[in-house]
Amino acid sequence: MKHPRQILQRATLLLGASLFLHGVFVSAAEPDAEPIPGALPLWEKGAPGSEARRGEAEKLDGANVTNVHNPTITPFLPEAARRTGVAVLIVPGGGHSKLCLGHEGYALARWFQGRGIAAVVLKYRLAREKDSAYTIQEHAMADMRRAIRTVRSQAQTWGIAPDRIGVIGFSAGGELAAFSAMQSDLGNPTAADGVERVSSRPDFQVLIYPGTSGLFTVEKGMPPLFIACGYGDRQDISEGMASLYLKYKQAGVKAELHVYSNAGHGFGYRPGTTSGAGAWPLRLEEWLVDSGLLKPAASAQ
């Protein structure tokens, strides 16, 4: 039987070819409307607790996906000459009932890829989909931690610095990103599965209008934080993010907060948007440079 790393390496080569073809034929008018083929399963034999359902097909409605029983990651790797060593795991939102893989997934991944930053989009199990037997903490978070471990385990193969891997979560995905920074481990050095020997701790976290902020806890030593949200969002998000920023300040963990006065919930990233909220990825890129995670030359276009 092939080692999981060999399987991932082979799949990545095939994925590269499919991404090239995809880039040729996708309409420029809707760059975020189509799913990307060639996603890599997080577990070779299926996710724990979902092994019997891993063969079920996902359901696609535009750029939204449901019926996820075999969680995957889809890497968007920059060409070797442009690699910065930075990687981001992108976690789409959708209220834990669907995955919004367009403006909270693939479109942003392509943006990062074009700037030399490796981007990996996660499809996780949905705890609030109709008739779902999954939970956020047991299943979605297992997918989240496994995805971080998998990206880190592929650092050498994908040209990534293992200490510059961050998480970016939108809405429900922002909850998972925040929880991953709160509840991580260094890996199990005796695990038979090589991926499980790797740390699940993100090196930085990016929360874009995340929900359930009242459940977020902060301790000294947690990864640095970038936050973006809208003034017109729900109170628990717009005011909750201000409170979260203050908690990080009190804990001595560096954080940056952007509250966009003319934005609500779900602005995500859409190419060509000229609003202030639409330019948040540029502010993130500046923050990465200021934080010493990205060299200034990498952001020059």
C-alpha positions as CSV (number, residue, x, y, z in Angstrom):
1,M,0.0,0.0,0.0
2,K,1.3,3.5,-0.9
3,H,2.2,5.9,1.9
4,P,-0.4,8.7,2.4
5,R,2.2,11.2,1.4
6,Q,2.9,9.4,-1.9
7,I,-0.9,9.5,-2.6
8,L,-1.1,13.2,-1.9
9,Q,2.0,13.9,-4.1
10,R,0.5,12.0,-7.0
11,A,-2.9,13.7,-6.5
12,T,-1.2,17.1,-6.4
13,L,0.4,16.5,-9.8
14,L,-2.9,15.5,-11.3
15,L,-4.5,18.5,-9.6
16,G,-2.0,20.9,-11.2
17,A,-3.0,19.8,-14.7
18,S,-6.7,20.1,-13.9
19,L,-6.2,23.6,-12.5
20,F,-4.4,24.7,-15.6
21,L,-7.2,23.5,-17.8
22,H,-9.8,25.0,-15.5
23,G,-8.0,28.4,-15.7
24,V,-8.2,28.3,-19.5
25,F,-11.9,27.6,-19.8
26,V,-13.6,29.4,-16.8
27,S,-15.4,32.6,-17.8
28,A,-13.7,35.7,-16.5
29,A,-17.2,37.1,-15.6
30,E,-17.8,34.5,-12.9
31,P,-14.4,33.3,-11.7
32,D,-15.8,31.9,-8.5
33,A,-18.9,30.0,-9.9
34,E,-17.4,26.6,-10.7
35,P,-16.0,24.0,-8.3
36,I,-12.4,22.8,-8.7
37,P,-11.8,19.1,-9.5
38,G,-9.1,17.0,-7.9
39,A,-9.8,17.6,-4.2
40,L,-7.6,15.5,-1.8
41,P,-9.3,13.5,0.9
42,L,-8.1,14.2,4.4
43,W,-8.3,10.6,5.4
44,E,-7.4,7.7,3.0
45,K,-10.1,5.5,4.4
46,G,-12.7,8.1,5.2
47,A,-13.1,10.5,8.1
48,P,-13.6,9.0,11.6
49,G,-17.3,8.4,12.1
50,S,-18.1,8.8,8.4
51,E,-16.3,5.9,6.8
52,A,-19.5,4.3,5.6
53,R,-20.7,7.4,3.8
54,R,-17.4,8.6,2.2
55,G,-18.6,7.4,-1.2
56,E,-21.7,9.6,-1.3
57,A,-21.6,12.4,-3.8
58,E,-21.6,16.0,-2.7
59,K,-24.5,18.2,-3.8
60,L,-23.8,21.3,-5.8
61,D,-26.0,24.4,-6.0
62,G,-24.2,27.1,-7.9
63,A,-21.0,27.6,-5.9
64,N,-22.5,26.1,-2.7
65,V,-21.9,22.6,-1.6
66,T,-23.8,20.3,0.8
67,N,-23.8,16.6,1.7
68,V,-20.1,16.5,2.6
69,H,-19.2,13.2,4.2
70,N,-15.6,12.8,2.9
71,P,-13.8,16.0,3.9
72,T,-11.2,17.3,1.5
73,I,-8.7,20.0,0.8
74,T,-8.0,21.6,-2.6
75,P,-4.5,23.2,-2.9
76,F,-3.9,26.2,-5.1
77,L,-0.1,26.2,-5.3
78,P,1.9,29.1,-6.8
79,E,4.5,28.5,-9.4
80,A,8.0,27.8,-7.9
81,A,9.5,31.1,-8.9
82,R,6.8,33.1,-7.0
83,R,6.6,31.0,-3.8
84,T,6.8,33.0,-0.6
85,G,6.6,30.1,1.8
86,V,3.4,31.4,3.3
87,A,0.3,29.2,3.2
88,V,-3.3,29.8,4.2
89,L,-6.1,27.3,4.9
90,I,-9.3,28.8,3.7
91,V,-12.5,27.7,5.6
92,P,-15.7,28.8,3.9
93,G,-18.9,29.7,5.8
94,G,-22.5,28.8,5.2
95,G,-24.0,28.5,8.7
96,H,-22.7,24.9,9.0
97,S,-25.5,23.9,6.6
98,K,-23.7,24.5,3.4
99,L,-20.3,25.6,2.1
100,C,-20.0,28.9,0.2
101,L,-17.1,27.9,-2.0
102,G,-17.3,30.9,-4.4
103,H,-16.8,34.2,-2.7
104,E,-15.5,32.5,0.5
105,G,-13.3,29.9,-1.1
106,Y,-12.0,29.4,-4.6
107,A,-11.9,33.1,-5.7
108,L,-9.8,34.1,-2.7
109,A,-7.6,31.0,-3.2
110,R,-6.8,32.1,-6.8
111,W,-6.0,35.6,-5.5
112,F,-3.4,34.3,-3.0
113,Q,-2.0,31.8,-5.5
114,G,-1.3,34.7,-7.9
115,R,0.6,36.5,-5.1
116,G,2.9,33.6,-4.3
117,I,1.0,32.4,-1.3
118,A,-0.2,28.8,-1.2
119,A,-3.9,28.6,-0.6
120,V,-5.8,25.4,0.4
121,V,-9.6,25.3,0.5
122,L,-11.3,23.0,3.1
123,K,-14.6,21.2,2.7
124,Y,-15.7,20.1,6.1
125,R,-18.6,18.1,7.5
126,L,-21.8,20.2,8.1
127,A,-23.3,20.0,11.6
128,R,-26.5,22.0,10.9
129,E,-27.4,20.6,7.5
130,K,-30.9,19.0,7.6
131,D,-30.8,15.6,9.3
132,S,-27.1,15.9,10.0
133,A,-25.6,13.6,12.7
134,Y,-22.4,15.7,12.9
135,T,-21.4,18.2,15.5
136,I,-19.2,21.2,15.3
137,Q,-16.7,20.3,18.0
138,E,-16.5,16.5,17.2
139,H,-16.6,16.4,13.4
140,A,-16.1,19.8,11.8
141,M,-13.2,20.5,14.2
142,A,-11.7,17.1,13.5
143,D,-11.7,18.1,9.8
144,M,-10.2,21.5,10.6
145,R,-7.3,20.1,12.7
146,R,-6.6,17.3,10.2
147,A,-6.5,19.9,7.4
148,I,-3.9,22.0,9.2
149,R,-1.8,18.9,10.0
150,T,-2.1,17.8,6.3
151,V,-0.9,21.1,5.0
152,R,2.0,21.2,7.4
153,S,2.9,17.6,6.5
154,Q,3.2,18.6,2.9
155,A,5.4,21.7,3.6
156,Q,8.5,20.4,1.8
157,T,6.6,19.1,-1.2
158,W,4.5,22.2,-1.6
159,G,7.2,24.7,-0.9
160,I,5.7,25.9,2.3
161,A,7.4,27.1,5.5
162,P,6.0,24.9,8.3
163,D,6.0,27.8,10.7
164,R,4.1,30.2,8.4
165,I,0.8,28.4,8.0
166,G,-2.4,30.3,8.8
167,V,-6.1,29.8,8.8
168,I,-8.7,32.1,7.2
169,G,-12.3,31.5,8.2
170,F,-15.6,33.2,7.1
171,S,-18.7,33.2,9.3
172,A,-19.2,29.6,10.4
173,G,-15.8,28.8,9.0
174,G,-14.5,31.7,11.1
175,E,-15.7,29.8,14.2
176,L,-13.6,26.8,13.2
177,A,-10.6,29.0,12.5
178,A,-10.9,30.6,16.0
179,F,-11.4,27.3,17.7
180,S,-8.4,25.8,16.0
181,A,-6.3,28.6,17.5
182,M,-7.8,28.0,20.9
183,Q,-7.6,24.2,20.9
184,S,-4.5,22.8,19.2
185,D,-1.8,20.3,19.9
186,L,1.7,19.4,18.8
187,G,0.7,16.1,17.3
188,N,1.1,12.5,18.5
189,P,4.7,11.4,18.0
190,T,3.8,7.7,18.3
191,A,0.9,7.8,15.8
192,A,1.1,5.2,13.0
193,D,-0.4,7.9,10.7
194,G,2.3,10.3,9.8
195,V,-0.1,13.2,9.5
196,E,-1.2,12.8,13.1
197,R,2.3,13.3,14.3
198,V,2.2,16.9,13.0
199,S,1.1,20.0,14.9
200,S,-2.5,21.3,14.4
201,R,-1.6,24.8,15.7
202,P,-2.0,27.6,13.1
203,D,0.8,30.2,13.0
204,F,-1.7,33.0,12.4
205,Q,-5.4,33.4,12.2
206,V,-7.7,35.5,10.1
207,L,-11.4,35.8,11.2
208,I,-13.8,37.3,8.6
209,Y,-17.2,38.1,10.3
210,P,-17.1,34.9,12.4
211,G,-20.1,33.9,14.5
212,T,-20.4,32.7,18.1
213,S,-17.7,35.1,19.3
214,G,-19.1,34.8,22.9
215,L,-17.5,31.3,23.0
216,F,-14.0,32.5,22.0
217,T,-11.4,32.5,24.7
218,V,-8.0,34.1,24.6
219,E,-4.7,33.1,26.3
220,K,-1.2,34.5,26.2
221,G,0.8,32.8,23.4
222,M,-2.1,32.3,21.0
223,P,-1.4,33.0,17.3
224,P,-1.6,36.6,16.1
225,L,-5.0,37.7,14.8
226,F,-6.4,39.7,11.9
227,I,-10.1,40.5,12.0
228,A,-12.5,42.0,9.3
229,C,-16.2,42.6,9.7
230,G,-19.0,45.0,8.8
231,Y,-20.6,47.7,10.9
232,G,-24.0,46.5,9.7
233,D,-23.5,42.9,10.7
234,R,-25.3,41.3,13.6
235,Q,-24.5,42.8,17.0
236,D,-22.7,39.7,18.3
237,I,-20.3,40.0,15.3
238,S,-19.8,43.7,14.8
239,E,-19.5,44.4,18.6
240,G,-18.3,40.9,19.4
241,M,-15.2,41.5,17.2
242,A,-14.4,44.7,19.0
243,S,-14.6,42.9,22.3
244,L,-12.5,40.0,21.0
245,Y,-9.8,42.5,19.9
246,L,-9.7,43.9,23.4
247,K,-9.3,40.4,24.8
248,Y,-6.3,39.8,22.6
249,K,-4.9,43.2,23.6
250,Q,-5.2,42.4,27.3
251,A,-3.5,39.0,26.7
252,G,-0.6,40.6,25.0
253,V,-1.3,38.9,21.7
254,K,-1.0,41.1,18.6
255,A,-4.2,41.7,16.8
256,E,-5.6,44.0,14.0
257,L,-9.2,44.9,13.6
258,H,-11.0,46.3,10.5
259,V,-14.7,47.3,10.9
260,Y,-16.1,48.5,7.5
261,S,-18.7,51.1,8.0
262,N,-20.7,50.3,4.8
263,A,-20.6,46.5,5.0
264,G,-22.8,43.9,6.5
265,H,-22.4,40.1,6.6
266,G,-21.1,37.9,3.9
267,F,-19.0,40.3,1.8
268,G,-16.3,37.7,1.3
269,Y,-14.0,38.3,-1.6
270,R,-15.2,39.0,-5.1
271,P,-12.7,40.0,-7.9
272,G,-13.3,43.5,-9.1
273,T,-15.1,44.8,-6.1
274,T,-14.1,48.4,-5.4
275,S,-15.6,48.9,-1.9
276,G,-13.5,49.3,1.2
277,A,-14.6,45.9,2.5
278,G,-13.8,44.3,-0.8
279,A,-10.2,45.3,-0.4
280,W,-9.7,43.6,2.9
281,P,-7.3,41.0,1.3
282,L,-4.9,43.8,0.6
283,R,-5.0,44.9,4.2
284,L,-4.3,41.3,5.2
285,E,-1.3,41.2,2.9
286,E,0.0,44.4,4.6
287,W,-0.5,42.8,8.0
288,L,1.4,39.7,7.0
289,V,4.3,41.9,5.9
290,D,4.1,44.0,9.1
291,S,4.0,40.8,11.1
292,G,7.2,39.4,9.5
293,L,5.4,36.5,7.9
294,L,5.7,37.8,4.3
295,K,8.6,39.7,2.7
296,P,7.6,43.2,1.4
297,A,8.8,42.3,-2.1
298,A,6.2,39.5,-2.3
299,S,3.4,42.1,-2.3
300,A,4.8,44.3,-5.0
301,Q,3.0,43.8,-8.3
